[in-house]
Each structure stands twice: as structure tokens, then as C-alpha cells.
Amino acid sequence: MQIRFRFLHDSHKTIYIQPVGSFNHLRVIPPDVIIEFVRIFFPGCEVELLSTIDFSKSMKYRENDGIRQYRTGSFYKYLSQTRHKRDAKRELLCVAVTMADICISKIWDWVYGQARIIDGVGVYSFARLDPLFPASPQILLSTPLTNEHRIIMLRRCVKVLLHELNHLFGLKHCIYYICLMNGANNEIEMDRQPLYLCPVCLRKLYSTLQFNVRDVYENFIALCGKYGLEEERIWYQKRVDCIQDTNK
């Protein structure tokens, strides 16, 4: 199967992020924080956070062991039907993010996210990224977010969104190195993923966006320091030091 890469255009360079459902409770990483990482990771793209919408009656869902799961197809349908409300001349990609659990079909129990590359749309759920999941809604809504859990959730949320957006740019799951684009089907595999691309996947993204790697890394260092992602800050700093050394 031929890989489809999505390229920037002079006007078509906006990534729209569409929050769906409530993000207004104690144990949530605000979407505007997460998209700060998106802006840095995909240089040259404009990233716009749309107003939050509620779930509509037309969005299909099922009850699975007491957990409501929305079908990914319902999100795709909404994003496609509302494309005319966004600026079509600017739109490159549009993705939905939600705190609700999602599934693809009756066969799949759940997914972190799914991308429909040919249409440039995707949907990503942060529901299972809370270390307390699958605690009851009463517990989740009443338990304050500790700094330890905040770091874990922020790291996971950023990984999910960046991973899936890379799929929309044409990158497949990485089989070469430990990489952000490694596949993840559970918590253990997700936490094993790093928050950076391997040399192979970095080259693929570079071929599309043509960015200055050192500038991206330096901006990522500052953002990781701002939000307490110390492991990632150290990793990126070491790479920047290597880049600088090669230029001496």
C-alpha cells in the first residue's frame, strides 16, 4: 500500500482541534496546554483550538461494562458535516479530542485514537490516560489531581495526540527504533513510548514540513521545562548539545 503524505500549502496549513464533551473537572489536562506541544512539534502549521461542543443525539455509542463508549465513526461524520463551518481554505487537518471512551466497532473493545488519513480527520480519547482509570465517575470527579498524576497524564495526552497527528501526516507505526510512532495497545506500551521521533520517522516528518530541527528541539526544551516533563527536557537538551558540537 502506498503511503500518503500530507503536505503544507501556502494557505492549507491549519490543524483544527475540536474538543467534544466536557473538559471541566479536576482530573483533566486542559486542551490549550496540550496543543502548545502540537504547535512546536509541527512547525509551519497553524493550530487552532475550536470551541467545545456537546455530544449530539446522533452520535452513536454503546455501554460496555458500565462505561459509555462513542463510535469513532460518529466523530468522523460530525467533522465532515461541519467542514463548511471551518475555513476550508486554511484547513489541513481536523481532529476531535474527548474525555469520553471511544471504540471503532463491536469487535474492538476500545482505542486511544483513530485517524482517517484520506479525509484528514481523526479522533482521540484521553479517557484511559488517567492513572485512576477505570475508577467510578464519582471518584474521578472528586479526587484532586496530584502533581505526579498530572505529569503522567500530560505525558500520555501529548503522546496520543502527536502520535495520531503523525499518522495523518503519513507516518506509519515505527518498527525500527524506540520511537513515538511505536504502536501501543495498553498502558505499559504507551508509557514505554518516548516523546520523540527516531531518526527514520524524524526524516519522514522533515520531508513534509522542512523545519529546522535544532529550533524545534530548543522550543521543546523550554516547553518541557515549563510543564515539568524533566525526562524529555534532558533528552532534547542532550540532542541540541550534539547538534551544536557538530557545527563547531
C-alpha positions in Angstrom: 0.0 0.0 0.0 1.4 3.4 -1.0 2.0 5.8 1.9 0.0 9.1 1.5 1.9 12.1 2.8 0.1 15.3 3.6 2.0 18.4 2.5 1.6 22.1 3.6 0.2 24.5 1.1 0.6 28.3 1.2 -3.0 28.5 2.6 -3.9 25.0 3.7 -1.7 24.7 6.8 -4.1 24.9 9.8 -4.7 22.0 12.2 -8.1 22.4 13.8 -8.6 20.8 17.3 -12.2 20.1 18.1 -12.9 19.3 21.8 -16.1 17.2 22.3 -17.8 16.9 25.7 -16.8 18.4 29.0 -13.2 19.0 30.0 -14.3 20.9 33.1 -13.4 18.8 36.1 -10.5 18.2 38.5 -8.6 15.5 36.6 -8.2 17.0 33.2 -5.2 18.3 31.3 -6.6 21.5 29.5 -6.6 21.1 25.7 -4.9 24.5 25.4 -1.9 23.1 27.2 -1.7 20.0 25.1 -1.8 22.0 21.8 1.2 24.0 22.9 3.2 20.9 22.2 1.4 20.4 18.8 2.4 23.9 17.7 6.0 23.2 18.4 6.1 19.6 17.0 4.6 20.6 13.7 6.4 23.9 12.7 4.9 25.8 9.9 1.4 24.6 10.8 -1.1 26.9 12.5 -3.0 25.2 15.3 -6.5 26.4 16.2 -8.5 25.2 19.2 -12.2 25.3 18.3 -15.0 25.9 20.8 -16.0 22.9 22.8 -19.2 21.1 21.6 -21.5 18.7 23.4 -22.3 15.2 22.3 -25.3 15.2 20.0 -28.1 12.6 19.9 -26.9 11.4 16.5 -23.5 10.3 17.9 -23.7 6.5 18.3 -22.5 4.9 21.5 -22.7 1.6 23.4 -22.5 0.7 27.1 -19.5 -1.6 27.8 -19.1 -2.9 31.4 -20.8 0.3 32.7 -18.6 2.6 30.5 -20.2 4.6 27.7 -18.1 4.3 24.5 -18.7 6.5 21.5 -18.1 5.2 18.0 -15.2 6.8 16.1 -17.4 6.9 13.0 -19.7 9.4 14.7 -16.9 11.9 15.2 -15.8 11.5 11.6 -19.3 12.2 10.4 -19.5 15.3 12.5 -16.1 16.7 11.4 -17.0 16.1 7.8 -20.5 17.6 8.0 -19.2 20.7 9.8 -16.2 21.3 7.5 -18.1 24.2 5.8 -18.2 26.0 9.2 -14.4 26.0 9.4 -12.2 27.8 7.0 -11.8 25.3 4.2 -9.1 27.4 2.5 -6.9 27.1 5.6 -7.7 23.6 6.8 -5.0 20.9 6.6 -6.3 18.6 9.3 -9.2 18.5 11.8 -9.2 16.2 14.8 -11.6 15.7 17.7 -10.4 15.2 21.3 -12.6 14.0 24.1 -12.6 12.7 27.6 -15.2 10.1 26.7 -14.1 6.5 25.9 -14.2 5.5 22.3 -14.4 2.4 20.2 -14.3 1.5 16.5 -16.9 -1.3 16.3 -18.4 -4.1 18.3 -15.2 -6.1 17.6 -12.8 -3.6 19.2 -13.2 -3.1 22.9 -11.7 0.4 22.8 -9.0 2.6 21.2 -6.8 5.5 22.3 -7.5 7.1 18.9 -8.0 6.6 15.2 -7.1 8.6 12.1 -8.8 8.6 8.7 -5.8 9.7 6.6 -7.5 10.1 3.3 -10.0 12.6 4.8 -7.5 14.3 7.0 -9.6 13.8 10.2 -9.1 11.9 13.4 -10.5 11.4 16.9 -8.5 10.8 20.1 -9.7 9.9 23.6 -7.9 10.9 26.9 -10.4 8.8 29.0 -8.0 5.9 29.7 -4.9 8.1 30.4 -5.8 8.8 34.0 -3.8 6.5 36.4 -7.1 6.1 38.3 -9.0 4.7 35.3 -11.4 2.8 35.4 -12.4 4.2 38.7 -16.1 5.3 39.0 -17.1 8.8 37.8 -17.7 9.8 41.4 -14.1 9.0 42.3 -12.7 10.7 39.2 -14.7 13.8 39.7 -13.9 14.2 43.4 -10.2 13.2 43.6 -7.8 16.1 43.2 -5.0 15.8 40.6 -1.7 15.3 42.3 1.5 16.6 40.6 2.7 13.0 40.0 -0.6 12.1 38.2 -0.6 15.4 36.3 2.8 14.7 34.8 1.8 11.1 33.8 -1.5 12.4 32.2 0.2 15.3 30.4 2.9 13.0 29.0 0.3 10.5 27.9 -2.1 13.1 26.4 0.7 14.7 24.4 1.9 11.3 23.2 -1.5 10.2 22.0 -2.2 13.5 20.1 1.2 13.8 18.5 1.3 10.1 17.6 -2.1 10.2 15.8 -1.4 13.5 14.1 1.8 12.0 12.7 -0.4 9.3 11.2 -2.4 12.0 9.4 0.9 13.3 8.0 1.5 9.8 6.5 3.8 8.2 9.2 3.0 4.6 10.0 3.9 2.6 13.1 7.7 2.5 13.6 9.4 -0.9 13.6 13.0 0.4 13.6 13.7 2.0 17.0 12.2 3.1 20.3 10.0 5.9 19.0 6.9 8.0 19.5 5.5 6.1 16.5 5.7 2.7 18.1 2.3 1.0 18.3 0.6 1.0 21.8 -2.3 -1.1 22.8 -2.2 -0.7 26.6 -0.8 1.4 29.4 2.5 -0.4 29.6 3.2 0.0 25.9 2.2 3.7 25.9 4.4 4.5 28.9 7.3 2.8 27.1 6.9 5.2 24.1 9.2 8.2 24.2 8.1 11.7 23.4 10.4 12.0 20.4 10.7 10.6 16.9 13.5 8.2 15.9 15.9 9.2 13.1 13.8 7.4 10.5 10.5 9.0 11.5 12.0 12.4 12.0 13.3 12.3 8.5 9.8 11.4 7.2 8.3 14.3 9.0 11.1 16.6 7.9 10.5 15.7 4.3 6.9 17.1 4.7 7.4 20.2 6.9 11.1 21.2 6.1 11.8 22.5 9.6 14.9 23.5 11.5 15.4 20.5 13.8 17.5 22.4 16.4 14.9 25.2 16.6 12.1 22.6 17.2 14.2 20.8 19.9 15.1 24.1 21.6 11.5 25.1 21.8 10.5 21.7 23.1 13.2 22.0 25.8 11.5 25.2 27.0 8.0 23.8 26.9 9.0 20.6 28.8 10.7 22.7 31.4 7.6 24.9 31.7 5.3 21.9 32.4 7.7 19.6 34.4 8.5 17.0 31.8 12.0 16.7 33.1 13.0 13.4 31.4 12.0 14.8 28.0 13.7 18.1 28.7 17.0 16.3 29.4 16.7 14.1 26.3 16.1 17.1 24.0 18.9 19.1 25.6 21.4 16.3 25.0 20.5 16.3 21.3 20.7 20.0 21.0 24.2 19.8 22.6 25.2 17.2 20.0 23.9 19.4 17.1 25.8 22.3 18.4 29.0 20.2 18.7 28.8 19.1 15.1 28.7 22.8 14.0 31.9 23.7 15.7 
